[in-house]
């Protein structure tokens, strides 16, 4: 265990800074160009799905099991095979699933847009209700916050605890303010912290008593099957069924996609919800599209076969991702363990490692990394409006770089953390 920076006297801190600065300059002189900014699958991960390009050819039977010709119009809700597969991925009955296009982010945007212009299940459109608000667990997913900011929705920070959002705060706000219309949630291997919601948290969500009848939980299951380990996986309660048991069947929209399962931008997205919520969505979909890409749905189903095929495929993803996560975590442990200048999580799945620096250091760390050739997600991106009140959270995305590049990026990152921390402790 290394000596804590907090326990060093000024001379020790100055000597440490001199040594770390020299190491940093050596890396900087290499002229590297490394990217740890987004949770993008690597080339090796994308190649896992290349066989999908071969399952349909000009001579293939392109008819679904229900007799729908996937080249033509029809099956607005999605072909039966795709509905069955995405329902199993979402842990809901097939009747509760609605297939969309290629991206769950697009579905979430449309869902907010529909609520703004049409209202939710017959209620007054949000755009006609004055200033409306969303609860935003932080740190969280920047694109969720981007959607709500785009529509001019006021965002309220809610601390994300190891068990999920601070439910005392959620319950109090939701039950007392009818202008609060939703909350963003990534319940499993959360972006960026990697935590999964506890059973108690899920049950408290199911039993919420919102002041607004058009309040909805936006339950983004982006990483529900993205485990890193076969023998150590998080399991969470299924919210839609818990809402039904609690007498709140319409309380939640669940979103899922195959964006990081197969090809980002060419996957299948779906929403799971109550019959009333799905019917509400269909009213807009009827005018919005003649139908989503059924050939892509058919391609996915024939490539995987069933959910066992999906699980086998995800184990291949894990075999690529796991060493990358362990490289970053081992570097953090080796270089920063015991220094008392940062904390980090050890996720069991998902795409990110969340790092919290000393207060006031995150922007400086990211800037130092950029100077040394490592691009990271901007400091503050994991908070609404890009403002981290403590300037401490940094999202590390290990997936995209090649292993040797990632190892170098991790070494640069920890030296940036050390330098920024030493500057702060020295009052510079």
FENLINRA-V169832 format. One record per residue. N is the residue number from 1. RES is the residue in three letters. PSI is psi as a letter, one per 20 degrees, with the letter a starting at -180 (999 if undefined). NEAR is the number of other ideal C-beta (glycine too) atoms within 12 Angstrom. Layout:
n | res | psi | near
N | RES | PSI | NEAR
N | RES | PSI | NEAR
//
This chain:
n | res | psi | near
1 | UNK | p | 12
2 | UNK | q | 20
3 | UNK | p | 17
4 | UNK | p | 21
5 | UNK | h | 35
6 | UNK | h | 19
7 | UNK | i | 16
8 | UNK | q | 23
9 | UNK | r | 15
10 | UNK | g | 15
11 | UNK | g | 11
12 | UNK | g | 19
13 | UNK | g | 29
14 | UNK | g | 20
15 | UNK | g | 18
16 | UNK | g | 30
17 | UNK | g | 27
18 | UNK | g | 18
19 | UNK | g | 18
20 | UNK | h | 32
21 | UNK | g | 25
22 | UNK | g | 17
23 | UNK | g | 23
24 | UNK | g | 32
25 | UNK | h | 18
26 | UNK | g | 18
27 | UNK | g | 30
28 | UNK | h | 24
29 | UNK | i | 14
30 | UNK | i | 19
31 | UNK | k | 13
32 | UNK | q | 27
33 | UNK | n | 17
34 | UNK | q | 31
35 | UNK | o | 27
36 | UNK | k | 44
37 | UNK | h | 28
38 | UNK | q | 28
39 | UNK | m | 38
40 | UNK | p | 25
41 | UNK | q | 33
42 | UNK | r | 29
43 | UNK | g | 18
44 | UNK | h | 21
45 | UNK | g | 32
46 | UNK | h | 27
47 | UNK | i | 17
48 | UNK | h | 28
49 | UNK | j | 32
50 | UNK | h | 18
51 | UNK | h | 21
52 | UNK | h | 30
53 | UNK | i | 19
54 | UNK | i | 12
55 | UNK | i | 24
56 | UNK | p | 25
57 | UNK | r | 12
58 | UNK | i | 8
59 | UNK | j | 6
60 | UNK | q | 15
61 | UNK | o | 16
62 | UNK | k | 24
63 | UNK | p | 22
64 | UNK | r | 29
65 | UNK | h | 19
66 | UNK | j | 19
67 | UNK | j | 14
68 | UNK | p | 26
69 | UNK | o | 18
70 | UNK | i | 33
71 | UNK | i | 21
72 | UNK | a | 16
73 | UNK | r | 13
74 | UNK | r | 21
75 | UNK | l | 31
76 | UNK | h | 25
77 | UNK | i | 34
78 | UNK | q | 40
79 | UNK | q | 39
80 | UNK | g | 27
81 | UNK | g | 33
82 | UNK | h | 43
83 | UNK | g | 38
84 | UNK | g | 32
85 | UNK | g | 40
86 | UNK | h | 46
87 | UNK | g | 32
88 | UNK | h | 30
89 | UNK | h | 43
90 | UNK | i | 43
91 | UNK | l | 29
92 | UNK | r | 37
93 | UNK | q | 21
94 | UNK | h | 25
95 | UNK | i | 18
96 | UNK | j | 38
97 | UNK | q | 42
98 | UNK | p | 43
99 | UNK | p | 49
100 | UNK | b | 44
101 | UNK | c | 32
102 | UNK | i | 26
103 | UNK | p | 31
104 | UNK | h | 44
105 | UNK | g | 33
106 | UNK | g | 27
107 | UNK | g | 41
108 | UNK | g | 42
109 | UNK | g | 27
110 | UNK | h | 32
111 | UNK | g | 44
112 | UNK | g | 38
113 | UNK | g | 25
114 | UNK | g | 32
115 | UNK | h | 39
116 | UNK | g | 30
117 | UNK | h | 20
118 | UNK | h | 27
119 | UNK | r | 25
120 | UNK | o | 39
121 | UNK | l | 28
122 | UNK | i | 16
123 | UNK | r | 26
124 | UNK | p | 21
125 | UNK | q | 22
126 | UNK | h | 35
127 | UNK | i | 22
128 | UNK | j | 15
129 | UNK | j | 23
130 | UNK | b | 15
131 | UNK | o | 19
132 | UNK | r | 34
133 | UNK | q | 33
134 | UNK | q | 44
135 | UNK | p | 44
136 | UNK | n | 41
137 | UNK | p | 44
138 | UNK | q | 42
139 | UNK | q | 46
140 | UNK | a | 45
141 | UNK | p | 42
142 | UNK | h | 37
143 | UNK | h | 31
144 | UNK | g | 42
145 | UNK | h | 36
146 | UNK | h | 26
147 | UNK | g | 34
148 | UNK | h | 37
149 | UNK | h | 23
150 | UNK | h | 18
151 | UNK | j | 30
152 | UNK | k | 17
153 | UNK | p | 35
154 | UNK | p | 25
155 | UNK | p | 34
156 | UNK | p | 34
157 | UNK | p | 31
158 | UNK | p | 32
159 | UNK | p | 26
160 | UNK | o | 39
161 | UNK | r | 23
162 | UNK | i | 22
163 | UNK | i | 27
164 | UNK | a | 38
165 | UNK | q | 41
166 | UNK | n | 25
167 | UNK | h | 31
168 | UNK | g | 18
169 | UNK | g | 26
170 | UNK | g | 39
171 | UNK | g | 26
172 | UNK | g | 20
173 | UNK | g | 32
174 | UNK | h | 36
175 | UNK | i | 20
176 | UNK | i | 18
177 | UNK | o | 23
178 | UNK | i | 23
179 | UNK | i | 24
180 | UNK | o | 36
181 | UNK | i | 43
182 | UNK | r | 43
183 | UNK | p | 47
184 | UNK | p | 47
185 | UNK | p | 43
186 | UNK | n | 49
187 | UNK | i | 49
188 | UNK | p | 41
189 | UNK | l | 41
190 | UNK | q | 46
191 | UNK | o | 46
192 | UNK | i | 42
193 | UNK | i | 43
194 | UNK | j | 37
195 | UNK | q | 36
196 | UNK | q | 36
197 | UNK | p | 40
198 | UNK | r | 22
199 | UNK | g | 20
200 | UNK | g | 20
201 | UNK | g | 37
202 | UNK | g | 36
203 | UNK | h | 25
204 | UNK | h | 33
205 | UNK | g | 42
206 | UNK | h | 32
207 | UNK | j | 25
208 | UNK | q | 37
209 | UNK | m | 22
210 | UNK | q | 34
211 | UNK | h | 19
212 | UNK | p | 32
213 | UNK | i | 21
214 | UNK | k | 31
215 | UNK | p | 38
216 | UNK | q | 47
217 | UNK | p | 45
218 | UNK | n | 46
219 | UNK | n | 47
220 | UNK | o | 44
221 | UNK | l | 47
222 | UNK | h | 44
223 | UNK | k | 43
224 | UNK | h | 43
225 | UNK | j | 37
226 | UNK | m | 45
227 | UNK | q | 32
228 | UNK | h | 35
229 | UNK | q | 21
230 | UNK | h | 16
231 | UNK | j | 10
232 | UNK | n | 15
233 | UNK | q | 24
234 | UNK | q | 29
235 | UNK | p | 20
236 | UNK | q | 33
237 | UNK | q | 28
238 | UNK | o | 32
239 | UNK | h | 46
240 | UNK | g | 40
241 | UNK | h | 24
242 | UNK | h | 32
243 | UNK | g | 35
244 | UNK | g | 24
245 | UNK | h | 17
246 | UNK | j | 22
247 | UNK | j | 14
248 | UNK | l | 29
249 | UNK | h | 25
250 | UNK | j | 32
251 | UNK | i | 41
252 | UNK | q | 43
253 | UNK | p | 47
254 | UNK | p | 48
255 | UNK | q | 49
256 | UNK | q | 46
257 | UNK | r | 41
258 | UNK | k | 44
259 | UNK | g | 38
260 | UNK | j | 45
261 | UNK | g | 42
262 | UNK | d | 38
263 | UNK | o | 29
264 | UNK | p | 27
265 | UNK | i | 21
266 | UNK | k | 28
267 | UNK | a | 40
268 | UNK | p | 48
269 | UNK | q | 45
270 | UNK | q | 45
271 | UNK | p | 47
272 | UNK | p | 44
273 | UNK | r | 40
274 | UNK | r | 33
275 | UNK | h | 21
276 | UNK | g | 26
277 | UNK | h | 36
278 | UNK | g | 36
279 | UNK | h | 21
280 | UNK | g | 29
281 | UNK | h | 40
282 | UNK | h | 24
283 | UNK | g | 21
284 | UNK | h | 28
285 | UNK | h | 27
286 | UNK | h | 14
287 | UNK | i | 13
288 | UNK | h | 22
289 | UNK | q | 22
290 | UNK | i | 14
291 | UNK | q | 26
292 | UNK | r | 36
293 | UNK | n | 28
294 | UNK | h | 36
295 | UNK | h | 31
296 | UNK | h | 36
297 | UNK | g | 45
298 | UNK | g | 35
299 | UNK | g | 34
300 | UNK | g | 45
301 | UNK | g | 37
302 | UNK | h | 30
303 | UNK | g | 33
304 | UNK | h | 35
305 | UNK | f | 20
306 | UNK | a | 19
307 | UNK | h | 23
308 | UNK | h | 13
309 | UNK | h | 26
310 | UNK | g | 33
311 | UNK | g | 24
312 | UNK | h | 20
313 | UNK | g | 32
314 | UNK | h | 34
315 | UNK | h | 24
316 | UNK | g | 26
317 | UNK | g | 35
318 | UNK | h | 35
319 | UNK | h | 21
320 | UNK | g | 31
321 | UNK | h | 42
322 | UNK | g | 29
323 | UNK | h | 22
324 | UNK | g | 38
325 | UNK | g | 39
326 | UNK | h | 26
327 | UNK | g | 31
328 | UNK | g | 44
329 | UNK | g | 31
330 | UNK | h | 23
331 | UNK | g | 29
332 | UNK | g | 36
333 | UNK | g | 22
334 | UNK | g | 19
335 | UNK | h | 29
336 | UNK | i | 36
337 | UNK | p | 21
338 | UNK | i | 18
339 | UNK | h | 32
340 | UNK | l | 22
341 | UNK | j | 42
342 | UNK | q | 37
343 | UNK | q | 25
344 | UNK | r | 36
345 | UNK | r | 32
346 | UNK | n | 26
347 | UNK | q | 41
348 | UNK | i | 30
349 | UNK | a | 40
350 | UNK | b | 44
351 | UNK | j | 42
352 | UNK | q | 48
353 | UNK | p | 48
354 | UNK | p | 41
355 | UNK | p | 45
356 | UNK | o | 35
357 | UNK | a | 41
358 | UNK | q | 32
359 | UNK | p | 21
360 | UNK | j | 23
361 | UNK | i | 35
362 | UNK | g | 43
363 | UNK | h | 29
364 | UNK | g | 28
365 | UNK | g | 44
366 | UNK | h | 36
367 | UNK | g | 22
368 | UNK | g | 35
369 | UNK | g | 43
370 | UNK | g | 27
371 | UNK | h | 24
372 | UNK | j | 34
373 | UNK | j | 27
374 | UNK | o | 40
375 | UNK | p | 27
376 | UNK | r | 43
377 | UNK | p | 41
378 | UNK | p | 25
379 | UNK | p | 36
380 | UNK | i | 27
381 | UNK | h | 34
382 | UNK | j | 46
383 | UNK | q | 37
384 | UNK | q | 33
385 | UNK | j | 21
386 | UNK | k | 23
387 | UNK | o | 24
388 | UNK | o | 34
389 | UNK | h | 19
390 | UNK | i | 23
391 | UNK | l | 27
392 | UNK | h | 34
393 | UNK | p | 46
394 | UNK | p | 49
395 | UNK | p | 45
396 | UNK | p | 55
397 | UNK | n | 42
398 | UNK | i | 48
399 | UNK | g | 41
400 | UNK | g | 33
401 | UNK | q | 38
402 | UNK | q | 22
403 | UNK | g | 25
404 | UNK | h | 15
405 | UNK | g | 28
406 | UNK | g | 35
407 | UNK | g | 27
408 | UNK | g | 31
409 | UNK | h | 38
410 | UNK | g | 40
411 | UNK | h | 35
412 | UNK | g | 43
413 | UNK | g | 49
414 | UNK | h | 43
415 | UNK | h | 38
416 | UNK | h | 45
417 | UNK | g | 44
418 | UNK | g | 41
419 | UNK | g | 40
420 | UNK | h | 41
421 | UNK | g | 38
422 | UNK | g | 35
423 | UNK | g | 29
424 | UNK | g | 28
425 | UNK | h | 29
426 | UNK | i | 22
427 | UNK | k | 10
428 | UNK | 999 | 16
//
